[in-house]
């Protein structure tokens, strides 16, 4: 995914989606990113995924502070 957060911002900005649906979609993207990492991934790839993941968790925290805070607390 890299530093292009436009897809994430687009999901957060949807007016017709409930917060639960937005959080589910953001967590799905987060899961896909970590699933696509492998033993051939560079340390740069891993750090980019980690940064994007924290960005996702901060976005979730704006919608649901309890879940977002927990995710950020337990992130490496």
N, CA, C, O and CB atoms as a CASP TS submission, in Angstrom:
PFRMAT TS
TARGET T0000
AUTHOR 0000-0000-0000
METHOD Language model
MODEL 1
PARENT N/A
ATOM      1  N   UNK     1       0.833  -1.190   0.000  1.00  0.00           N
ATOM      2  CA  UNK     1       0.000   0.000   0.000  1.00  0.00           C
ATOM      3  C   UNK     1       0.869   1.242   0.000  1.00  0.00           C
ATOM      4  O   UNK     1       0.540   2.217  -0.675  1.00  0.00           O
ATOM      5  CB  UNK     1      -0.943   0.005   1.206  1.00  0.00           C
ATOM      6  N   UNK     2       1.967   1.234   0.736  1.00  0.00           N
ATOM      7  CA  UNK     2       2.861   2.382   0.712  1.00  0.00           C
ATOM      8  C   UNK     2       2.286   3.595   1.418  1.00  0.00           C
ATOM      9  O   UNK     2       1.469   3.476   2.331  1.00  0.00           O
ATOM     10  CB  UNK     2       3.190   2.737  -0.699  1.00  0.00           C
ATOM     11  N   UNK     3       2.725   4.762   0.981  1.00  0.00           N
ATOM     12  CA  UNK     3       2.315   5.995   1.644  1.00  0.00           C
ATOM     13  C   UNK     3       1.075   6.616   1.020  1.00  0.00           C
ATOM     14  O   UNK     3       0.698   7.733   1.374  1.00  0.00           O
ATOM     15  CB  UNK     3       3.440   6.988   1.617  1.00  0.00           C
ATOM     16  N   UNK     4       0.441   5.910   0.102  1.00  0.00           N
ATOM     17  CA  UNK     4      -0.769   6.422  -0.529  1.00  0.00           C
ATOM     18  C   UNK     4      -1.968   6.069   0.354  1.00  0.00           C
ATOM     19  O   UNK     4      -2.494   4.957   0.299  1.00  0.00           O
ATOM     20  CB  UNK     4      -0.943   5.841  -1.972  1.00  0.00           C
ATOM     21  N   UNK     5      -2.376   7.023   1.153  1.00  0.00           N
ATOM     22  CA  UNK     5      -3.472   6.790   2.093  1.00  0.00           C
ATOM     23  C   UNK     5      -4.824   7.231   1.527  1.00  0.00           C
ATOM     24  O   UNK     5      -5.809   7.271   2.264  1.00  0.00           O
ATOM     25  CB  UNK     5      -3.199   7.521   3.398  1.00  0.00           C
ATOM     26  N   UNK     6      -4.891   7.559   0.249  1.00  0.00           N
ATOM     27  CA  UNK     6      -6.136   8.075  -0.320  1.00  0.00           C
ATOM     28  C   UNK     6      -7.264   7.042  -0.228  1.00  0.00           C
ATOM     29  O   UNK     6      -8.417   7.400   0.014  1.00  0.00           O
ATOM     30  CB  UNK     6      -5.918   8.487  -1.781  1.00  0.00           C
ATOM     31  N   UNK     7      -6.933   5.768  -0.420  1.00  0.00           N
ATOM     32  CA  UNK     7      -7.962   4.727  -0.316  1.00  0.00           C
ATOM     33  C   UNK     7      -8.518   4.650   1.099  1.00  0.00           C
ATOM     34  O   UNK     7      -9.722   4.484   1.294  1.00  0.00           O
ATOM     35  CB  UNK     7      -7.393   3.363  -0.731  1.00  0.00           C
ATOM     36  N   UNK     8      -7.637   4.771   2.079  1.00  0.00           N
ATOM     37  CA  UNK     8      -8.067   4.718   3.478  1.00  0.00           C
ATOM     38  C   UNK     8      -8.922   5.937   3.829  1.00  0.00           C
ATOM     39  O   UNK     8      -9.955   5.815   4.488  1.00  0.00           O
ATOM     40  CB  UNK     8      -6.846   4.638   4.414  1.00  0.00           C
ATOM     41  N   UNK     9      -8.479   7.104   3.383  1.00  0.00           N
ATOM     42  CA  UNK     9      -9.230   8.328   3.655  1.00  0.00           C
ATOM     43  C   UNK     9     -10.598   8.296   2.980  1.00  0.00           C
ATOM     44  O   UNK     9     -11.575   8.817   3.518  1.00  0.00           O
ATOM     45  CB  UNK     9      -8.442   9.551   3.185  1.00  0.00           C
ATOM     46  N   UNK    10     -10.660   7.685   1.807  1.00  0.00           N
ATOM     47  CA  UNK    10     -11.931   7.568   1.093  1.00  0.00           C
ATOM     48  C   UNK    10     -12.913   6.716   1.891  1.00  0.00           C
ATOM     49  O   UNK    10     -14.092   7.055   2.000  1.00  0.00           O
ATOM     50  CB  UNK    10     -11.713   6.963  -0.309  1.00  0.00           C
ATOM     51  N   UNK    11     -12.424   5.606   2.450  1.00  0.00           N
ATOM     52  CA  UNK    11     -13.277   4.728   3.253  1.00  0.00           C
ATOM     53  C   UNK    11     -13.773   5.455   4.495  1.00  0.00           C
ATOM     54  O   UNK    11     -14.952   5.362   4.836  1.00  0.00           O
ATOM     55  CB  UNK    11     -12.519   3.451   3.653  1.00  0.00           C
ATOM     56  N   UNK    12     -12.886   6.177   5.175  1.00  0.00           N
ATOM     57  CA  UNK    12     -13.267   6.913   6.384  1.00  0.00           C
ATOM     58  C   UNK    12     -14.295   7.997   6.057  1.00  0.00           C
ATOM     59  O   UNK    12     -15.147   8.314   6.887  1.00  0.00           O
ATOM     60  CB  UNK    12     -12.025   7.541   7.047  1.00  0.00           C
ATOM     61  N   UNK    13     -14.218   8.556   4.873  1.00  0.00           N
ATOM     62  CA  UNK    13     -15.104   9.651   4.495  1.00  0.00           C
ATOM     63  C   UNK    13     -16.472   9.241   3.990  1.00  0.00           C
ATOM     64  O   UNK    13     -17.318  10.106   3.764  1.00  0.00           O
ATOM     65  CB  UNK    13     -14.455  10.454   3.469  1.00  0.00           C
ATOM     66  N   UNK    14     -16.721   7.947   3.802  1.00  0.00           N
ATOM     67  CA  UNK    14     -18.027   7.506   3.317  1.00  0.00           C
ATOM     68  C   UNK    14     -19.123   7.922   4.295  1.00  0.00           C
ATOM     69  O   UNK    14     -19.055   7.620   5.487  1.00  0.00           O
ATOM     70  CB  UNK    14     -18.043   5.976   3.109  1.00  0.00           C
ATOM     71  N   UNK    15     -20.124   8.613   3.778  1.00  0.00           N
ATOM     72  CA  UNK    15     -21.233   9.072   4.621  1.00  0.00           C
ATOM     73  C   UNK    15     -22.301   7.998   4.801  1.00  0.00           C
ATOM     74  O   UNK    15     -22.988   7.967   5.823  1.00  0.00           O
ATOM     75  CB  UNK    15     -21.861  10.321   4.022  1.00  0.00           C
ATOM     76  N   UNK    16     -22.442   7.117   3.809  1.00  0.00           N
ATOM     77  CA  UNK    16     -23.519   6.127   3.857  1.00  0.00           C
ATOM     78  C   UNK    16     -23.144   4.865   4.622  1.00  0.00           C
ATOM     79  O   UNK    16     -24.015   4.059   4.949  1.00  0.00           O
ATOM     80  CB  UNK    16     -23.927   5.757   2.462  1.00  0.00           C
ATOM     81  N   UNK    17     -21.852   4.682   4.912  1.00  0.00           N
ATOM     82  CA  UNK    17     -21.413   3.502   5.660  1.00  0.00           C
ATOM     83  C   UNK    17     -21.455   3.775   7.154  1.00  0.00           C
ATOM     84  O   UNK    17     -21.166   4.885   7.601  1.00  0.00           O
ATOM     85  CB  UNK    17     -19.996   3.084   5.236  1.00  0.00           C
ATOM     86  N   UNK    18     -21.813   2.763   7.915  1.00  0.00           N
ATOM     87  CA  UNK    18     -21.767   2.883   9.374  1.00  0.00           C
ATOM     88  C   UNK    18     -20.312   2.804   9.822  1.00  0.00           C
ATOM     89  O   UNK    18     -19.441   2.345   9.083  1.00  0.00           O
ATOM     90  CB  UNK    18     -22.625   1.770  10.065  1.00  0.00           C
ATOM     91  N   UNK    19     -20.069   3.260  11.046  1.00  0.00           N
ATOM     92  CA  UNK    19     -18.713   3.193  11.593  1.00  0.00           C
ATOM     93  C   UNK    19     -18.220   1.749  11.659  1.00  0.00           C
ATOM     94  O   UNK    19     -17.044   1.479  11.413  1.00  0.00           O
ATOM     95  CB  UNK    19     -18.668   3.830  12.989  1.00  0.00           C
ATOM     96  N   UNK    20     -19.116   0.829  11.989  1.00  0.00           N
ATOM     97  CA  UNK    20     -18.739  -0.577  12.067  1.00  0.00           C
ATOM     98  C   UNK    20     -18.273  -1.083  10.712  1.00  0.00           C
ATOM     99  O   UNK    20     -17.273  -1.797  10.636  1.00  0.00           O
ATOM    100  CB  UNK    20     -19.910  -1.422  12.574  1.00  0.00           C
ATOM    101  N   UNK    21     -18.964  -0.736   9.655  1.00  0.00           N
ATOM    102  CA  UNK    21     -18.586  -1.184   8.315  1.00  0.00           C
ATOM    103  C   UNK    21     -17.240  -0.579   7.907  1.00  0.00           C
ATOM    104  O   UNK    21     -16.410  -1.249   7.292  1.00  0.00           O
ATOM    105  CB  UNK    21     -19.677  -0.805   7.290  1.00  0.00           C
ATOM    106  N   UNK    22     -17.036   0.691   8.256  1.00  0.00           N
ATOM    107  CA  UNK    22     -15.758   1.344   7.945  1.00  0.00           C
ATOM    108  C   UNK    22     -14.613   0.658   8.686  1.00  0.00           C
ATOM    109  O   UNK    22     -13.563   0.388   8.102  1.00  0.00           O
ATOM    110  CB  UNK    22     -15.810   2.844   8.314  1.00  0.00           C
ATOM    111  N   UNK    23     -14.818   0.378   9.975  1.00  0.00           N
ATOM    112  CA  UNK    23     -13.785  -0.276  10.782  1.00  0.00           C
ATOM    113  C   UNK    23     -13.496  -1.667  10.237  1.00  0.00           C
ATOM    114  O   UNK    23     -12.336  -2.069  10.147  1.00  0.00           O
ATOM    115  CB  UNK    23     -14.215  -0.360  12.261  1.00  0.00           C
ATOM    116  N   UNK    24     -14.539  -2.401   9.874  1.00  0.00           N
ATOM    117  CA  UNK    24     -14.348  -3.736   9.310  1.00  0.00           C
ATOM    118  C   UNK    24     -13.517  -3.686   8.034  1.00  0.00           C
ATOM    119  O   UNK    24     -12.621  -4.509   7.848  1.00  0.00           O
ATOM    120  CB  UNK    24     -15.696  -4.391   9.028  1.00  0.00           C
ATOM    121  N   UNK    25     -13.803  -2.736   7.159  1.00  0.00           N
ATOM    122  CA  UNK    25     -13.072  -2.625   5.904  1.00  0.00           C
ATOM    123  C   UNK    25     -11.613  -2.216   6.147  1.00  0.00           C
ATOM    124  O   UNK    25     -10.707  -2.732   5.494  1.00  0.00           O
ATOM    125  CB  UNK    25     -13.761  -1.612   4.980  1.00  0.00           C
ATOM    126  N   UNK    26     -11.390  -1.294   7.083  1.00  0.00           N
ATOM    127  CA  UNK    26     -10.030  -0.880   7.400  1.00  0.00           C
ATOM    128  C   UNK    26      -9.227  -2.035   7.995  1.00  0.00           C
ATOM    129  O   UNK    26      -8.053  -2.207   7.665  1.00  0.00           O
ATOM    130  CB  UNK    26     -10.049   0.304   8.367  1.00  0.00           C
ATOM    131  N   UNK    27      -9.847  -2.823   8.864  1.00  0.00           N
ATOM    132  CA  UNK    27      -9.157  -3.968   9.449  1.00  0.00           C
ATOM    133  C   UNK    27      -8.892  -5.054   8.407  1.00  0.00           C
ATOM    134  O   UNK    27      -7.898  -5.775   8.495  1.00  0.00           O
ATOM    135  CB  UNK    27      -9.973  -4.540  10.604  1.00  0.00           C
ATOM    136  N   UNK    28      -9.771  -5.167   7.435  1.00  0.00           N
ATOM    137  CA  UNK    28      -9.553  -6.116   6.340  1.00  0.00           C
ATOM    138  C   UNK    28      -8.323  -5.714   5.531  1.00  0.00           C
ATOM    139  O   UNK    28      -7.504  -6.561   5.172  1.00  0.00           O
ATOM    140  CB  UNK    28     -10.799  -6.191   5.424  1.00  0.00           C
ATOM    141  N   UNK    29      -8.199  -4.426   5.247  1.00  0.00           N
ATOM    142  CA  UNK    29      -7.030  -3.925   4.518  1.00  0.00           C
ATOM    143  C   UNK    29      -5.768  -4.178   5.337  1.00  0.00           C
ATOM    144  O   UNK    29      -4.745  -4.595   4.794  1.00  0.00           O
ATOM    145  CB  UNK    29      -7.180  -2.409   4.203  1.00  0.00           C
ATOM    146  N   UNK    30      -5.840  -3.927   6.636  1.00  0.00           N
ATOM    147  CA  UNK    30      -4.702  -4.159   7.531  1.00  0.00           C
ATOM    148  C   UNK    30      -4.293  -5.632   7.505  1.00  0.00           C
ATOM    149  O   UNK    30      -3.108  -5.952   7.420  1.00  0.00           O
ATOM    150  CB  UNK    30      -5.049  -3.725   8.975  1.00  0.00           C
ATOM    151  N   UNK    31      -5.258  -6.501   7.576  1.00  0.00           N
ATOM    152  CA  UNK    31      -5.004  -7.937   7.547  1.00  0.00           C
ATOM    153  C   UNK    31      -4.358  -8.343   6.218  1.00  0.00           C
ATOM    154  O   UNK    31      -3.401  -9.116   6.202  1.00  0.00           O
ATOM    155  CB  UNK    31      -6.314  -8.719   7.769  1.00  0.00           C
ATOM    156  N   UNK    32      -4.876  -7.827   5.120  1.00  0.00           N
ATOM    157  CA  UNK    32      -4.322  -8.146   3.800  1.00  0.00           C
ATOM    158  C   UNK    32      -2.865  -7.715   3.686  1.00  0.00           C
ATOM    159  O   UNK    32      -2.043  -8.425   3.108  1.00  0.00           O
ATOM    160  CB  UNK    32      -5.148  -7.477   2.701  1.00  0.00           C
ATOM    161  N   UNK    33      -2.552  -6.550   4.238  1.00  0.00           N
ATOM    162  CA  UNK    33      -1.174  -6.068   4.172  1.00  0.00           C
ATOM    163  C   UNK    33      -0.227  -7.024   4.890  1.00  0.00           C
ATOM    164  O   UNK    33       0.818  -7.388   4.351  1.00  0.00           O
ATOM    165  CB  UNK    33      -1.068  -4.665   4.779  1.00  0.00           C
ATOM    166  N   UNK    34      -0.594  -7.432   6.113  1.00  0.00           N
ATOM    167  CA  UNK    34       0.265  -8.333   6.875  1.00  0.00           C
ATOM    168  C   UNK    34       0.314  -9.726   6.252  1.00  0.00           C
ATOM    169  O   UNK    34       1.343 -10.398   6.327  1.00  0.00           O
ATOM    170  CB  UNK    34      -0.219  -8.426   8.316  1.00  0.00           C
ATOM    171  N   UNK    35      -0.777 -10.167   5.641  1.00  0.00           N
ATOM    172  CA  UNK    35      -0.814 -11.477   4.999  1.00  0.00           C
ATOM    173  C   UNK    35       0.103 -11.512   3.785  1.00  0.00           C
ATOM    174  O   UNK    35       0.689 -12.551   3.480  1.00  0.00           O
ATOM    175  CB  UNK    35      -2.243 -11.832   4.589  1.00  0.00           C
ATOM    176  N   UNK    36       0.232 -10.394   3.096  1.00  0.00           N
ATOM    177  CA  UNK    36       1.068 -10.344   1.896  1.00  0.00           C
ATOM    178  C   UNK    36       2.557 -10.205   2.195  1.00  0.00           C
ATOM    179  O   UNK    36       3.381 -10.301   1.286  1.00  0.00           O
ATOM    180  CB  UNK    36       0.633  -9.203   1.030  1.00  0.00           C
ATOM    181  N   UNK    37       2.909  -9.982   3.455  1.00  0.00           N
ATOM    182  CA  UNK    37       4.323  -9.975   3.820  1.00  0.00           C
ATOM    183  C   UNK    37       4.815 -11.420   3.862  1.00  0.00           C
ATOM    184  O   UNK    37       4.092 -12.325   4.279  1.00  0.00           O
ATOM    185  CB  UNK    37       4.554  -9.259   5.197  1.00  0.00           C
ATOM    186  N   UNK    38       6.032 -11.614   3.432  1.00  0.00           N
ATOM    187  CA  UNK    38       6.594 -12.957   3.442  1.00  0.00           C
ATOM    188  C   UNK    38       8.058 -12.913   3.832  1.00  0.00           C
ATOM    189  O   UNK    38       8.583 -11.871   4.224  1.00  0.00           O
ATOM    190  CB  UNK    38       6.427 -13.624   2.078  1.00  0.00           C
ATOM    191  N   UNK    39       8.702 -14.052   3.718  1.00  0.00           N
ATOM    192  CA  UNK    39      10.109 -14.102   4.086  1.00  0.00           C
ATOM    193  C   UNK    39      10.973 -13.343   3.089  1.00  0.00           C
ATOM    194  O   UNK    39      12.115 -12.998   3.391  1.00  0.00           O
ATOM    195  CB  UNK    39      10.574 -15.542   4.187  1.00  0.00           C
ATOM    196  N   UNK    40      10.431 -13.082   1.901  1.00  0.00           N
ATOM    197  CA  UNK    40      11.179 -12.327   0.903  1.00  0.00           C
ATOM    198  C   UNK    40      10.946 -10.820   1.009  1.00  0.00           C
ATOM    199  O   UNK    40      11.513 -10.057   0.228  1.00  0.00           O
ATOM    200  CB  UNK    40      10.807 -12.802  -0.480  1.00  0.00           C
ATOM    201  N   UNK    41      10.129 -10.383   1.955  1.00  0.00           N
ATOM    202  CA  UNK    41       9.852  -8.956   2.137  1.00  0.00           C
ATOM    203  C   UNK    41      11.049  -8.264   2.776  1.00  0.00           C
ATOM    204  O   UNK    41      11.694  -8.808   3.672  1.00  0.00           O
ATOM    205  CB  UNK    41       8.590  -8.749   3.004  1.00  0.00           C
ATOM    206  N   UNK    42      11.332  -7.070   2.305  1.00  0.00           N
ATOM    207  CA  UNK    42      12.455  -6.314   2.856  1.00  0.00           C
ATOM    208  C   UNK    42      12.041  -5.632   4.150  1.00  0.00           C
ATOM    209  O   UNK    42      10.855  -5.560   4.473  1.00  0.00           O
ATOM    210  CB  UNK    42      12.966  -5.274   1.840  1.00  0.00           C
ATOM    211  N   UNK    43      13.019  -5.138   4.881  1.00  0.00           N
ATOM    212  CA  UNK    43      12.708  -4.421   6.117  1.00  0.00           C
ATOM    213  C   UNK    43      11.953  -3.131   5.807  1.00  0.00           C
ATOM    214  O   UNK    43      11.147  -2.674   6.616  1.00  0.00           O
ATOM    215  CB  UNK    43      13.999  -4.110   6.906  1.00  0.00           C
ATOM    216  N   UNK    44      12.212  -2.543   4.635  1.00  0.00           N
ATOM    217  CA  UNK    44      11.477  -1.350   4.224  1.00  0.00           C
ATOM    218  C   UNK    44       9.999  -1.686   4.020  1.00  0.00           C
ATOM    219  O   UNK    44       9.127  -0.921   4.431  1.00  0.00           O
ATOM    220  CB  UNK    44      12.080  -0.757   2.928  1.00  0.00           C
ATOM    221  N   UNK    45       9.714  -2.827   3.389  1.00  0.00           N
ATOM    222  CA  UNK    45       8.330  -3.264   3.204  1.00  0.00           C
ATOM    223  C   UNK    45       7.635  -3.439   4.551  1.00  0.00           C
ATOM    224  O   UNK    45       6.497  -3.009   4.735  1.00  0.00           O
ATOM    225  CB  UNK    45       8.282  -4.579   2.406  1.00  0.00           C
ATOM    226  N   UNK    46       8.324  -4.068   5.475  1.00  0.00           N
ATOM    227  CA  UNK    46       7.745  -4.308   6.799  1.00  0.00           C
ATOM    228  C   UNK    46       7.473  -3.004   7.550  1.00  0.00           C
ATOM    229  O   UNK    46       6.444  -2.865   8.212  1.00  0.00           O
ATOM    230  CB  UNK    46       8.674  -5.193   7.622  1.00  0.00           C
ATOM    231  N   UNK    47       8.395  -2.059   7.444  1.00  0.00           N
ATOM    232  CA  UNK    47       8.195  -0.781   8.144  1.00  0.00           C
ATOM    233  C   UNK    47       7.069   0.020   7.500  1.00  0.00           C
ATOM    234  O   UNK    47       6.334   0.716   8.202  1.00  0.00           O
ATOM    235  CB  UNK    47       9.497   0.046   8.144  1.00  0.00           C
ATOM    236  N   UNK    48       6.918  -0.064   6.174  1.00  0.00           N
ATOM    237  CA  UNK    48       5.819   0.625   5.504  1.00  0.00           C
ATOM    238  C   UNK    48       4.468   0.056   5.934  1.00  0.00           C
ATOM    239  O   UNK    48       3.513   0.801   6.156  1.00  0.00           O
ATOM    240  CB  UNK    48       5.975   0.522   3.984  1.00  0.00           C
ATOM    241  N   UNK    49       4.398  -1.258   6.049  1.00  0.00           N
ATOM    242  CA  UNK    49       3.163  -1.897   6.501  1.00  0.00           C
ATOM    243  C   UNK    49       2.852  -1.472   7.931  1.00  0.00           C
ATOM    244  O   UNK    49       1.697  -1.215   8.270  1.00  0.00           O
ATOM    245  CB  UNK    49       3.273  -3.436   6.406  1.00  0.00           C
ATOM    246  N   UNK    50       3.872  -1.399   8.760  1.00  0.00           N
ATOM    247  CA  UNK    50       3.678  -0.995  10.154  1.00  0.00           C
ATOM    248  C   UNK    50       3.176   0.451  10.242  1.00  0.00           C
ATOM    249  O   UNK    50       2.284   0.748  11.037  1.00  0.00           O
ATOM    250  CB  UNK    50       4.993  -1.149  10.945  1.00  0.00           C
ATOM    251  N   UNK    51       3.742   1.348   9.431  1.00  0.00           N
ATOM    252  CA  UNK    51       3.305   2.753   9.424  1.00  0.00           C
ATOM    253  C   UNK    51       1.866   2.875   8.940  1.00  0.00           C
ATOM    254  O   UNK    51       1.067   3.614   9.516  1.00  0.00           O
ATOM    255  CB  UNK    51       4.231   3.602   8.534  1.00  0.00           C
ATOM    256  N   UNK    52       1.546   2.148   7.885  1.00  0.00           N
ATOM    257  CA  UNK    52       0.179   2.181   7.355  1.00  0.00           C
ATOM    258  C   UNK    52      -0.790   1.606   8.370  1.00  0.00           C
ATOM    259  O   UNK    52      -1.907   2.103   8.521  1.00  0.00           O
ATOM    260  CB  UNK    52       0.085   1.402   6.030  1.00  0.00           C
ATOM    261  N   UNK    53      -0.370   0.571   9.057  1.00  0.00           N
ATOM    262  CA  UNK    53      -1.204  -0.049  10.075  1.00  0.00           C
ATOM    263  C   UNK    53      -1.513   0.936  11.206  1.00  0.00           C
ATOM    264  O   UNK    53      -2.652   1.019  11.665  1.00  0.00           O
ATOM    265  CB  UNK    53      -0.516  -1.300  10.633  1.00  0.00           C
ATOM    266  N   UNK    54      -0.519   1.667  11.645  1.00  0.00           N
ATOM    267  CA  UNK    54      -0.751   2.669  12.696  1.00  0.00           C
ATOM    268  C   UNK    54      -1.666   3.783  12.201  1.00  0.00           C
ATOM    269  O   UNK    54      -2.476   4.311  12.963  1.00  0.00           O
ATOM    270  CB  UNK    54       0.584   3.263  13.178  1.00  0.00           C
ATOM    271  N   UNK    55      -1.537   4.139  10.930  1.00  0.00           N
ATOM    272  CA  UNK    55      -2.437   5.139  10.344  1.00  0.00           C
ATOM    273  C   UNK    55      -3.875   4.626  10.382  1.00  0.00           C
ATOM    274  O   UNK    55      -4.801   5.368  10.709  1.00  0.00           O
ATOM    275  CB  UNK    55      -2.017   5.473   8.883  1.00  0.00           C
ATOM    276  N   UNK    56      -4.048   3.358  10.046  1.00  0.00           N
ATOM    277  CA  UNK    56      -5.381   2.746  10.086  1.00  0.00           C
ATOM    278  C   UNK    56      -5.923   2.760  11.513  1.00  0.00           C
ATOM    279  O   UNK    56      -7.089   3.089  11.730  1.00  0.00           O
ATOM    280  CB  UNK    56      -5.337   1.294   9.542  1.00  0.00           C
ATOM    281  N   UNK    57      -5.085   2.406  12.487  1.00  0.00           N
ATOM    282  CA  UNK    57      -5.536   2.369  13.874  1.00  0.00           C
ATOM    283  C   UNK    57      -5.920   3.755  14.381  1.00  0.00           C
ATOM    284  O   UNK    57      -6.866   3.893  15.157  1.00  0.00           O
ATOM    285  CB  UNK    57      -4.453   1.776  14.760  1.00  0.00           C
ATOM    286  N   UNK    58      -5.191   4.778  13.946  1.00  0.00           N
ATOM    287  CA  UNK    58      -5.558   6.149  14.343  1.00  0.00           C
ATOM    288  C   UNK    58      -6.889   6.558  13.725  1.00  0.00           C
ATOM    289  O   UNK    58      -7.686   7.245  14.365  1.00  0.00           O
ATOM    290  CB  UNK    58      -4.459   7.145  13.927  1.00  0.00           C
ATOM    291  N   UNK    59      -7.135   6.143  12.490  1.00  0.00           N
ATOM    292  CA  UNK    59      -8.414   6.426  11.842  1.00  0.00           C
ATOM    293  C   UNK    59      -9.552   5.719  12.582  1.00  0.00           C
ATOM    294  O   UNK    59     -10.629   6.284  12.772  1.00  0.00           O
ATOM    295  CB  UNK    59      -8.380   5.988  10.358  1.00  0.00           C
ATOM    296  N   UNK    60      -9.300   4.490  12.991  1.00  0.00           N
ATOM    297  CA  UNK    60     -10.302   3.742  13.759  1.00  0.00           C
ATOM    298  C   UNK    60     -10.539   4.414  15.104  1.00  0.00           C
ATOM    299  O   UNK    60     -11.671   4.448  15.586  1.00  0.00           O
ATOM    300  CB  UNK    60      -9.855   2.274  13.963  1.00  0.00           C
ATOM    301  N   UNK    61      -9.495   4.943  15.710  1.00  0.00           N
ATOM    302  CA  UNK    61      -9.622   5.603  17.011  1.00  0.00           C
ATOM    303  C   UNK    61     -10.545   6.815  16.928  1.00  0.00           C
ATOM    304  O   UNK    61     -11.233   7.130  17.899  1.00  0.00           O
ATOM    305  CB  UNK    61      -8.246   6.029  17.529  1.00  0.00           C
ATOM    306  N   UNK    62     -10.569   7.491  15.796  1.00  0.00           N
ATOM    307  CA  UNK    62     -11.464   8.644  15.626  1.00  0.00           C
ATOM    308  C   UNK    62     -12.924   8.206  15.601  1.00  0.00           C
ATOM    309  O   UNK    62     -13.804   8.941  16.049  1.00  0.00           O
ATOM    310  CB  UNK    62     -11.123   9.405  14.332  1.00  0.00           C
ATOM    311  N   UNK    63     -13.185   7.001  15.076  1.00  0.00           N
ATOM    312  CA  UNK    63     -14.554   6.496  15.001  1.00  0.00           C
ATOM    313  C   UNK    63     -14.976   5.797  16.283  1.00  0.00           C
ATOM    314  O   UNK    63     -16.103   5.967  16.747  1.00  0.00           O
ATOM    315  CB  UNK    63     -14.696   5.546  13.833  1.00  0.00           C
ATOM    316  N   UNK    64     -14.067   5.007  16.858  1.00  0.00           N
ATOM    317  CA  UNK    64     -14.342   4.278  18.093  1.00  0.00           C
ATOM    318  C   UNK    64     -13.095   4.349  18.972  1.00  0.00           C
ATOM    319  O   UNK    64     -12.169   3.553  18.810  1.00  0.00           O
ATOM    320  CB  UNK    64     -14.748   2.786  17.800  1.00  0.00           C
ATOM    321  N   UNK    65     -13.074   5.300  19.900  1.00  0.00           N
ATOM    322  CA  UNK    65     -11.870   5.521  20.713  1.00  0.00           C
ATOM    323  C   UNK    65     -11.391   4.297  21.493  1.00  0.00           C
ATOM    324  O   UNK    65     -10.185   4.112  21.654  1.00  0.00           O
ATOM    325  CB  UNK    65     -12.126   6.630  21.672  1.00  0.00           C
ATOM    326  N   UNK    66     -12.287   3.477  21.971  1.00  0.00           N
ATOM    327  CA  UNK    66     -11.885   2.327  22.780  1.00  0.00           C
ATOM    328  C   UNK    66     -11.140   1.299  21.928  1.00  0.00           C
ATOM    329  O   UNK    66     -10.061   0.842  22.306  1.00  0.00           O
ATOM    330  CB  UNK    66     -13.114   1.679  23.442  1.00  0.00           C
ATOM    331  N   UNK    67     -11.704   0.941  20.799  1.00  0.00           N
ATOM    332  CA  UNK    67     -11.062  -0.040  19.920  1.00  0.00           C
ATOM    333  C   UNK    67      -9.751   0.521  19.376  1.00  0.00           C
ATOM    334  O   UNK    67      -8.732  -0.169  19.378  1.00  0.00           O
ATOM    335  CB  UNK    67     -12.005  -0.432  18.755  1.00  0.00           C
ATOM    336  N   UNK    68      -9.773   1.763  18.913  1.00  0.00           N
ATOM    337  CA  UNK    68      -8.580   2.371  18.354  1.00  0.00           C
ATOM    338  C   UNK    68      -7.444   2.471  19.353  1.00  0.00           C
ATOM    339  O   UNK    68      -6.289   2.204  19.020  1.00  0.00           O
ATOM    340  CB  UNK    68      -8.902   3.726  17.828  1.00  0.00           C
ATOM    341  N   UNK    69      -7.769   2.856  20.571  1.00  0.00           N
ATOM    342  CA  UNK    69      -6.754   2.964  21.614  1.00  0.00           C
ATOM    343  C   UNK    69      -6.149   1.605  21.929  1.00  0.00           C
ATOM    344  O   UNK    69      -4.939   1.493  22.127  1.00  0.00           O
ATOM    345  CB  UNK    69      -7.350   3.579  22.877  1.00  0.00           C
ATOM    346  N   UNK    70      -6.983   0.577  21.977  1.00  0.00           N
ATOM    347  CA  UNK    70      -6.490  -0.775  22.234  1.00  0.00           C
ATOM    348  C   UNK    70      -5.576  -1.258  21.118  1.00  0.00           C
ATOM    349  O   UNK    70      -4.528  -1.847  21.382  1.00  0.00           O
ATOM    350  CB  UNK    70      -7.655  -1.740  22.401  1.00  0.00           C
ATOM    351  N   UNK    71      -5.969  -1.010  19.874  1.00  0.00           N
ATOM    352  CA  UNK    71      -5.139  -1.426  18.751  1.00  0.00           C
ATOM    353  C   UNK    71      -3.786  -0.709  18.764  1.00  0.00           C
ATOM    354  O   UNK    71      -2.751  -1.328  18.514  1.00  0.00           O
ATOM    355  CB  UNK    71      -5.866  -1.158  17.431  1.00  0.00           C
ATOM    356  N   UNK    72      -3.795   0.566  19.048  1.00  0.00           N
ATOM    357  CA  UNK    72      -2.544   1.313  19.085  1.00  0.00           C
ATOM    358  C   UNK    72      -1.669   0.858  20.252  1.00  0.00           C
ATOM    359  O   UNK    72      -0.444   0.818  20.134  1.00  0.00           O
ATOM    360  CB  UNK    72      -2.824   2.814  19.187  1.00  0.00           C
ATOM    361  N   UNK    73      -2.295   0.518  21.373  1.00  0.00           N
ATOM    362  CA  UNK    73      -1.538   0.067  22.543  1.00  0.00           C
ATOM    363  C   UNK    73      -0.814  -1.242  22.261  1.00  0.00           C
ATOM    364  O   UNK    73       0.341  -1.421  22.648  1.00  0.00           O
ATOM    365  CB  UNK    73      -2.466  -0.099  23.749  1.00  0.00           C
ATOM    366  N   UNK    74      -1.509  -2.164  21.576  1.00  0.00           N
ATOM    367  CA  UNK    74      -0.930  -3.474  21.336  1.00  0.00           C
ATOM    368  C   UNK    74      -0.113  -3.563  20.046  1.00  0.00           C
ATOM    369  O   UNK    74       0.471  -4.609  19.761  1.00  0.00           O
ATOM    370  CB  UNK    74      -2.015  -4.491  21.303  1.00  0.00           C
ATOM    371  N   UNK    75      -0.064  -2.500  19.274  1.00  0.00           N
ATOM    372  CA  UNK    75       0.786  -2.493  18.077  1.00  0.00           C
ATOM    373  C   UNK    75       2.238  -2.478  18.513  1.00  0.00           C
ATOM    374  O   UNK    75       2.580  -1.873  19.529  1.00  0.00           O
ATOM    375  CB  UNK    75       0.471  -1.267  17.160  1.00  0.00           C
ATOM    376  N   UNK    76       3.067  -3.122  17.772  1.00  0.00           N
ATOM    377  CA  UNK    76       4.496  -3.198  18.131  1.00  0.00           C
ATOM    378  C   UNK    76       5.122  -1.845  18.168  1.00  0.00           C
ATOM    379  O   UNK    76       6.313  -1.724  18.451  1.00  0.00           O
ATOM    380  CB  UNK    76       5.256  -4.074  17.161  1.00  0.00           C
TER
END
